[in-house]
Amino acid sequence: MATDQAKYSLNFWLLTLGLAVTKILFTLRPEINLFTEEAHYWLWSRKMAWHYYSKPPLVAVLNLLSTSLMGHTEIAVRLNAILSGIGVAWITFLFGSYLYSKKVGFWSAAVIQGMPFWWLASTFHVTDSSLTFFWILTIYFSYRAIKEEKKGWWVAAGIATAAGLMAKLVMALIYPALFLFLFYNKKWNSQQVNFLIFFSISSLGLVPLVIWNWQNHFDTFKHLAALAGADGIDLKHFEITDAVNRFIIYSNEQLAIISLLLLPSWLGMIYFILRKKNAVLAFLVAPGISAFLLFACLSLIDKVNINWPAFAYCGFAIALGKWMELQTKSWNVISKWGIFLSIGLPVIFLLPDFAKMKSNKHFRIKEQKVIVRLLGHRNLAERIDYLKDSLAIREEFIFSDSYHTASELSFYLSGHPQTYVLNMGSRKNQFDLWNGMEKFIGQQNTGIFVSWNFDSMEGRAIFQQLIHEESFLSTYHGIPRRAVKIQIWKNLLEYRPNIPSSY
């Protein structure tokens, strides 16, 4: 029996580390660049602060640590996501093993590593990467705290929650989830003091938010309110059909992000939980269902991004792992094939084309559409570096209408220069809070304007002379991408950026 349990531990590590190697190989593919949000968060790490316009500081702190050790490379940035993914899978394995057995722990970890939201958070270093890890870690610690009634586990859960709050503020959903479970399980009276200790410790994670927003006109709260639709609700023009369509799209996206290949098993698991009314299974799935319902309500008001509730679905994997153990052989075969395909297909997609399986032009066209935000940034930076050298440009500053483009250029241009954003009418972003191009007025500098969206600056920046202009077209395996405009100007005379009124 002990040997059998050790086998599941070995299998877990073989699977998990094998998938980590897959993501490292994907990152090392020469045509794959940083995701635009990854580059933006990397740029934050070059300007450390208590908090940032849209997110807490943890993503920047992790980038600072990894790039300090490994240099400013894609793998240094992505390693944070890969390690977070290993952590999520490991805690899932530990949790399933603690609740049931290492067999259930293994299949739980296999399930979560087949869920598309895990692939995204563990491949690209975004705020969901560390959020998902600290969420499942808090769920694990808090369950042990409730079951074993030990203060130490509540302290550990508080520390994990504080870290999660410094990853993304939606971590605060853990409070109502635990509060309601304590009442459901009739544990509130015996655990309320410990819960308050947990709450007090975890609240330290909000200190950076309070400090920064006090100094910056509470911009983060205004931004979050805007994302929730608070600045765009117009009951007079509210269309029920639009709301229903948004809800349907949202629901379909959530099914996709937990894997449609496992849909029969998900339905079977939900039916089983409703029929059995098991407290442990309720603890595992209730946070995810609550997050789904919360954002479902928001979808009736405005569009909800597919990743917003996904971090809370971790417990689903353990519930499904236990459900699989109790099923007939046929159901197990269906579930295991769903897991195998959910893991295998992303692996084939991510790995370099060793066997020339993906060289078909039609496949490449579809692949390009999927990973379009990962392509062409290095090529664009190399073209700008070439133009700077050939035109003997010195003392230049690079700017774009998009914070995505500006961030990518800062990462890929030689020397990693500070780049700037000329706001042409977009909502507020972090660049609007940093020093802008106004300092270059009348300084005889050279400005390089780069844009995927505009052919001119529309009078928002006026220079003395245009030196060079071109449309640069990068390719992906011979397939052309959208052209980007490059303009090189001499001597900034006037600077009239849009002052954003939306958050």
Buried (B, 14 or more C-beta within 10 A) or exposed (E): EEEEBEEBBEBBBEBBEEBBEBBBBBBEBEBBBBBBBBBBBBBBBBEEBBBBBBBBBBBBBBBBEBBEEEEBBBBBBBBBBBBBBBBBBBBBBBBBBBBBBBBBBBBBBBBBBBBBBBBBBBBBBBBBBBBBBBBBBBBBBBBBBBBEEEBEBBBBBBBBBBBBBBBBBBBBBBBEBBBBBBEEBEBBEEBEEBBEBBBEBBBBBBBBBEEBBEEBEBBBEBBBEBBBBEBEEEEEEEEEEEBEEBBEBBEEBBEBBBBBBBEEBBEBBBEBBEEEEEBBBBBBBBBBBBBBEBBBEBBBBBEBEBBBBBBBBBBBBBBBBBBBBEBEEEBBEBBBEBBEBBBEBBBEBBBEBEEEEBEEEEBBEEBBEEBEBBBBBBBBBBBBBEBBEEEEBEEBBBBBBBBBBBBBBBBBBEEBEEBBBBBBEBEBBBBBBBEBBEEBBEEEBBBBBBBBEBEEBEEBBBBEEEBBEEEBEBEBBEEEBEEBBBBBBBBBEEBEBBEEEEB
